[in-house]
């Protein structure tokens, strides 16, 4: 499971869309919580390398993914003895940066 975060710009972009599209965008945001098991995601190239997009009809969400690896020390009891093990935990954050219609979407 990933944590999904909308930037203020993305939240504003979504709020300005027509109501039926807002509902579809909200469903896309929920789907992003299942990262990396999200179908329909495309990697962007060029200046936007490292970013992704997900579409619904003529509308797009642009996002990036941040991963942080941490080591956690886990204590357990085996055969009456305390055993310490280290586990690597990967925290995934999906950051939605932009939303809008496909026309002019990638132009600044």
C-alpha angles and dihedrals in degrees: 000000000000132000111240119210126185118209115226089252092054092047089052092047091053093046090056094055124096114276097252090051092048089057091050091048091051089054089052090052090052090050090053088064087073092061126185091022095068118124123217097032116143126196113232123227139206115022089359096054110143092035129098137204134212121191140201112189108310094342129092141199117204117201146156132216126228122193126193123190120206133173117230124196111223123198120206137163119238122177090345095307129108112242124192120205132176120227127189113230121196116206114199124200121186111201116199107207106172142013133184152101118320093242105096092349096136096041119095 
